[in-house]
Structure formats: structure tokens, C-alpha cells
Amino acid sequence: MLITLAIFCAIVANIPGILGVKYVDLGHSVSEVSMVWPGTSPFTSETVKIGSMGFWYESYRFCMAEHTGTHLDAPSHFAEGKWSVDQIPITHLMGPGVVVDIQSKVENNPIAELTSDDLMAWMDEHGPLPDGVILFVRTGWGNRYGNKTAYFGTDTNDTSKLIFPGINPGAAQLLIGYEAATGRRVFGVGVDTPSLDYGPSTLFTSHVELFTANIYGLENVANLEKLPITGFHVTVMPMKIRGGSGAPVRILATLPDHSATSQAIAHASLLYFMAASFSLLCGYL
């Protein structure tokens, strides 16, 4: 019986390692068609060498702005003296993720904003934001990515014509005051649009509010429709540019794979049954 118990404990101890998880890539691939702020030079790439030299060799060089495609906005982008990309603590690049969905508002108003009321309503339904949260605003705008006119509201470089949703300064103020009010920190805020601020903004107040508090931004985020509202973990991996105001970024969401988890538990149960049977057999011998 002691043998069975020991085997059972070993199985239980290892269940967390075999429980299923799945990953969601929250970034768009970088290429010549990557979305960039109007007037910004696009991504370019040229071949250095490609071919066989007794072995295969392939190499390219590229040029791009910091804020190309899916990217991180460092606090220094809009707040003097705050963290540049390389100064953001590693511990702030990992944390629990949540999604605040405002798609219904955006369907009726393409320049709708996440408001403090939206955040309060979310917390009433889902509970407080976890400490170290990376919060994503799902507007549904990301399905326009790749089409400049649809994504920016104009095919010109005239920023006075920009049309897309964003984050209201009041919501930004609630997030920066959240630690003082609750003791829980907000590390980053992401959107599936070109900017944290909505299209018509000229002062970028939400950027300024968040970045002054060293809360970084994630823009042009992909695949938010694949995430649950809560219950996932986020890993943010920007290119570590010294002094950078921003950087291209790979963002991964890790969430439970319930189908794989069920299989893992069934496997563990089978192992226990086999161990128990073996133990009983040993007792008879």
C-alpha cells in the first residue's frame, strides 16, 4: 500500500508538468506590408547573400522604424526620463493577461474609446485586475490590419483624417491610479489598433498618462479574438534596443488547453490504476 501511495504522490506531483497548455501568437509578421504610422518609412529588406557555397547560406539586411507592425511603446516615447525599451524590468514583461472587449461600441462608432466606466463594469463582472496585469483592449479593429485605408481611415499621410478606436484618457487615469487604490500594479496596455489613443487625438493624452507612470504600450496586437477574457499568461519580448522609444515585439499568450488537460488526467488515472494493481499483485506473492 505504501508503494501505491508513493507512486500516486509522484503522479500528482507531476500533473502540472503534463497538463495541456496552448500558445497564441499576438504579433503580425514583419514585412514590406507591415502597418506603420502615416509618414513613417516602411520596412525594407535586401539580400546580402543567398545560395549554395558547398553549404547553404542565406542572409539579409533590413531597415525599419522602431514603431513598425506589432510593437512596444516604451514609456520614454511620450514621457521624458521614463524607461526606454532596455530599461523596462524583465519582471514587467511577464504577467497575467486580461481582455476588455469594446467591440459592440466600435461597431456603432469607429472612433469609440475604452472609458473608465467600461473598466469599472468589467471589474464588477470579472473581479479586480490581478497584480502585474497586462491588459488588452479588444476593439475588433485588428481584422483590418494590412489594409491601410481600412486600418487608418485614410490612404494618405494626413493624420487629421485618422479614424480608429482607442483608450480614453479617463481610462488611462484609472489604470495609473489602480496601484494606489488597490495595491495591484498594471504593467502594460495593448490594443489591436495603430495607437493607444483614438484616431482623432492630437495630444496623445492616454499615451502621456500611461507612460508617465512607466506603463508601456503594445500596439497593432494580433489575434485578440483567440483569447479568453481572463485566465491566461502573457510574455512580451521586445527587441532590446538601448535607449529605444519602442521596438518590434513578439507577444505570446499561454492559456490552458482543456482537451489536452483531460487527456493528461486520464493518463495519470491509468498510471495510478496500473500502480495499484501492481501493488495488490505484489501483496499476493
C-alpha positions as CSV (number, residue, x, y, z in Angstrom):
1,M,0.0,0.0,0.0
2,L,2.9,2.3,0.8
3,I,4.3,1.7,-2.7
4,T,0.9,2.6,-4.3
5,L,0.7,5.8,-2.2
6,A,4.3,6.8,-3.2
7,I,3.5,6.2,-6.9
8,F,0.3,8.1,-6.6
9,C,2.1,11.1,-5.0
10,A,4.7,11.1,-7.7
11,I,2.0,11.2,-10.4
12,V,0.1,14.0,-8.7
13,A,3.3,16.0,-8.2
14,N,4.0,15.8,-12.0
15,I,0.4,16.6,-13.2
16,P,1.2,20.4,-13.5
17,G,4.0,19.5,-15.9
18,I,1.9,17.4,-18.1
19,L,-1.3,19.4,-18.1
20,G,-2.0,20.8,-21.5
21,V,-1.4,24.4,-22.5
22,K,-1.6,26.2,-25.8
23,Y,0.0,29.3,-27.1
24,V,-1.4,32.3,-29.1
25,D,1.0,34.5,-31.1
26,L,-0.2,38.0,-30.6
27,G,2.0,39.6,-33.3
28,H,1.8,40.2,-37.0
29,S,4.7,39.1,-39.2
30,V,7.1,41.9,-40.1
31,S,7.4,42.6,-43.9
32,E,7.1,45.3,-46.5
33,V,3.4,45.4,-45.9
34,S,3.6,45.9,-42.2
35,M,1.5,48.8,-40.9
36,V,3.4,51.9,-39.9
37,W,2.3,55.4,-38.7
38,P,1.4,57.6,-41.7
39,G,4.6,59.3,-43.0
40,T,6.9,56.7,-41.5
41,S,9.3,54.9,-43.8
42,P,8.2,51.3,-44.3
43,F,10.1,48.1,-43.6
44,T,12.6,47.3,-46.3
45,S,14.8,44.2,-46.8
46,E,17.6,43.4,-49.2
47,T,19.5,40.2,-49.8
48,V,23.1,40.0,-48.6
49,K,23.8,36.5,-49.9
50,I,21.7,33.5,-50.8
51,G,22.8,30.3,-52.4
52,S,25.0,27.3,-52.2
53,M,28.7,27.6,-51.4
54,G,29.4,24.0,-50.6
55,F,26.7,24.6,-47.9
56,W,23.5,26.6,-47.9
57,Y,23.9,30.2,-46.9
58,E,21.1,32.8,-46.6
59,S,21.4,36.3,-45.2
60,Y,19.5,39.6,-45.4
61,R,19.7,43.2,-44.0
62,F,16.7,45.2,-43.1
63,C,15.7,48.7,-42.2
64,M,12.7,49.6,-40.1
65,A,11.3,52.2,-37.7
66,E,11.0,51.3,-34.0
67,H,7.2,51.5,-34.2
68,T,6.6,49.1,-37.1
69,G,3.9,46.5,-37.1
70,T,3.2,44.9,-33.7
71,H,5.5,46.8,-31.4
72,L,6.1,48.0,-27.9
73,D,5.9,51.7,-27.0
74,A,8.4,52.4,-24.2
75,P,7.4,54.9,-21.6
76,S,10.1,57.3,-22.9
77,H,8.2,57.6,-26.1
78,F,5.9,60.2,-24.6
79,A,7.4,60.8,-21.1
80,E,10.8,62.4,-20.6
81,G,13.1,60.5,-18.3
82,K,10.9,57.4,-18.1
83,W,12.0,53.9,-19.1
84,S,13.4,53.2,-22.6
85,V,12.9,49.7,-24.1
86,D,16.1,48.3,-22.5
87,Q,15.2,49.7,-19.1
88,I,11.8,48.0,-18.7
89,P,12.3,45.4,-16.0
90,I,12.1,41.9,-17.2
91,T,9.5,41.2,-14.5
92,H,7.2,43.8,-16.1
93,L,7.4,41.9,-19.4
94,M,5.6,38.8,-18.0
95,G,2.3,38.7,-16.2
96,P,-1.4,37.7,-16.1
97,G,-3.4,38.9,-19.0
98,V,-7.0,40.2,-19.3
99,V,-9.1,41.3,-22.2
100,V,-11.6,44.2,-22.1
101,D,-13.9,43.9,-25.1
102,I,-15.5,47.0,-26.6
103,Q,-16.3,45.6,-30.0
104,S,-20.0,46.4,-29.6
105,K,-19.2,50.1,-29.1
106,V,-16.9,50.1,-32.1
107,E,-19.5,48.6,-34.4
108,N,-21.6,51.7,-33.8
109,N,-18.8,54.2,-33.6
110,P,-15.4,53.7,-35.3
111,I,-13.7,56.2,-33.0
112,A,-15.2,54.7,-29.8
113,E,-12.9,54.6,-26.7
114,L,-12.4,52.4,-23.7
115,T,-13.7,54.5,-20.8
116,S,-13.3,54.3,-17.1
117,D,-17.0,53.2,-17.0
118,D,-16.1,50.3,-19.2
119,L,-13.3,49.3,-16.8
120,M,-15.5,49.6,-13.8
121,A,-18.2,47.5,-15.5
122,W,-15.5,44.9,-16.4
123,M,-14.3,44.7,-12.8
124,D,-17.9,44.4,-11.5
125,E,-18.3,41.3,-13.7
126,H,-14.9,39.7,-13.6
127,G,-13.4,40.9,-10.3
128,P,-10.3,43.1,-9.7
129,L,-7.4,43.3,-12.1
130,P,-4.6,40.9,-11.0
131,D,-1.3,42.3,-9.8
132,G,1.1,42.9,-12.6
133,V,-1.6,42.7,-15.2
134,I,-1.1,43.2,-19.0
135,L,-4.4,44.5,-20.2
136,F,-5.6,44.2,-23.8
137,V,-8.4,46.2,-25.3
138,R,-10.2,44.2,-28.0
139,T,-11.9,46.5,-30.4
140,G,-12.1,44.1,-33.4
141,W,-10.1,46.6,-35.5
142,G,-7.3,44.2,-35.9
143,N,-9.2,42.3,-38.7
144,R,-8.5,45.4,-40.9
145,Y,-4.7,45.1,-40.4
146,G,-2.9,45.0,-43.8
147,N,-5.4,47.4,-45.5
148,K,-4.0,50.9,-44.9
149,T,-7.3,52.7,-45.8
150,A,-9.5,50.5,-43.6
151,Y,-7.0,50.4,-40.7
152,F,-6.1,54.1,-40.5
153,G,-9.3,55.5,-42.0
154,T,-7.3,57.1,-44.9
155,D,-4.8,56.1,-47.5
156,T,-3.0,59.4,-47.2
157,N,-0.4,60.6,-44.7
158,D,-2.7,63.2,-43.4
159,T,-3.0,62.4,-39.7
160,S,-6.0,64.7,-39.3
161,K,-8.1,62.1,-41.2
162,L,-7.3,59.1,-39.0
163,I,-10.2,57.0,-37.9
164,F,-9.8,54.2,-35.4
165,P,-10.8,53.4,-31.8
166,G,-8.6,53.7,-28.7
167,I,-8.3,54.4,-25.0
168,N,-9.9,57.4,-23.3
169,P,-7.6,59.4,-21.0
170,G,-10.1,58.8,-18.2
171,A,-9.5,55.0,-18.5
172,A,-5.7,55.7,-18.6
173,Q,-6.0,57.7,-15.4
174,L,-8.0,54.8,-13.7
175,L,-5.2,52.4,-14.6
176,I,-2.4,54.5,-13.4
177,G,-4.2,55.1,-10.1
178,Y,-5.1,51.4,-9.7
179,E,-1.9,50.6,-7.7
180,A,-2.5,53.4,-5.2
181,A,-6.1,52.3,-4.8
182,T,-5.7,48.6,-4.6
183,G,-2.0,47.7,-4.3
184,R,-2.2,45.9,-7.6
185,R,0.1,47.1,-10.5
186,V,-0.6,47.5,-14.2
187,F,2.5,46.7,-16.2
188,G,1.3,47.2,-19.8
189,V,-1.7,48.0,-22.0
190,G,-2.2,46.6,-25.5
191,V,-4.6,47.4,-28.4
192,D,-5.5,45.9,-31.8
193,T,-5.3,49.3,-33.4
194,P,-2.5,51.6,-34.6
195,S,-2.4,53.6,-31.4
196,L,-3.4,53.7,-27.7
197,D,-5.1,57.0,-28.4
198,Y,-8.0,57.0,-30.8
199,G,-7.6,58.3,-34.4
200,P,-8.7,62.0,-33.9
201,S,-6.3,62.5,-31.0
202,T,-3.7,65.3,-31.5
203,L,-2.3,65.4,-27.9
204,F,-2.0,61.7,-27.3
205,T,-3.1,62.2,-23.8
206,S,-3.6,58.5,-23.0
207,H,0.0,57.8,-24.1
208,V,1.3,60.6,-21.8
209,E,-0.8,59.5,-18.8
210,L,0.2,55.8,-19.0
211,F,3.9,56.4,-19.9
212,T,4.4,59.0,-17.1
213,A,3.6,56.1,-14.8
214,N,6.0,53.8,-16.6
215,I,3.2,51.7,-18.0
216,Y,4.2,50.6,-21.5
217,G,2.0,50.2,-24.6
218,L,1.6,47.4,-27.1
219,E,0.1,48.5,-30.5
220,N,-1.0,46.6,-33.6
221,V,-1.6,43.5,-31.5
222,A,-2.9,40.5,-33.4
223,N,-5.3,37.6,-32.6
224,L,-7.0,39.1,-29.6
225,E,-10.2,37.3,-30.7
226,K,-8.4,34.0,-29.8
227,L,-8.0,35.0,-26.1
228,P,-10.4,34.4,-23.2
229,I,-11.4,37.4,-21.0
230,T,-9.1,36.1,-18.2
231,G,-7.1,33.1,-17.3
232,F,-4.0,33.4,-19.5
233,H,-0.4,34.5,-19.1
234,V,1.5,37.0,-21.3
235,T,5.1,37.1,-22.3
236,V,6.3,40.3,-24.0
237,M,9.6,40.0,-25.9
238,P,10.7,43.3,-27.5
239,M,14.0,43.8,-29.4
240,K,16.3,45.2,-26.7
241,I,17.2,48.5,-28.3
242,R,19.4,50.6,-26.0
243,G,17.6,53.9,-25.4
244,G,14.8,52.9,-27.7
245,S,11.5,54.7,-27.6
246,G,9.9,51.5,-29.0
247,A,10.7,48.2,-30.6
248,P,9.2,45.4,-32.7
249,V,7.9,42.8,-30.3
250,R,6.9,39.2,-30.1
251,I,4.0,38.6,-27.7
252,L,2.9,35.2,-26.6
253,A,-0.2,34.3,-24.6
254,T,-0.2,31.0,-22.7
255,L,-3.6,29.5,-21.8
256,P,-4.9,26.2,-20.7
257,D,-5.7,23.6,-23.3
258,H,-8.7,21.8,-21.6
259,S,-8.8,19.0,-24.1
260,A,-5.1,18.2,-23.5
261,T,-5.6,18.5,-19.8
262,S,-8.4,15.9,-19.8
263,Q,-6.1,13.5,-21.7
264,A,-3.3,14.1,-19.1
265,I,-5.6,13.4,-16.2
266,A,-6.9,10.3,-17.9
267,H,-3.3,9.2,-18.4
268,A,-2.5,9.9,-14.8
269,S,-5.5,7.9,-13.7
270,L,-4.4,4.9,-15.8
271,L,-1.0,5.1,-14.3
272,Y,-2.5,5.0,-10.8
273,F,-4.7,2.1,-11.7
274,M,-1.7,0.2,-13.0
275,A,0.3,1.1,-9.9
276,A,-2.5,0.0,-7.6
277,S,-2.9,-3.3,-9.5
278,F,0.9,-3.9,-9.3
279,S,0.9,-3.3,-5.6
280,L,-2.0,-5.7,-5.0
281,L,-0.3,-8.3,-7.1
282,C,2.9,-7.9,-5.1
283,G,0.8,-8.4,-1.9
284,Y,-0.4,-11.8,-3.1
285,L,3.0,-13.0,-4.0
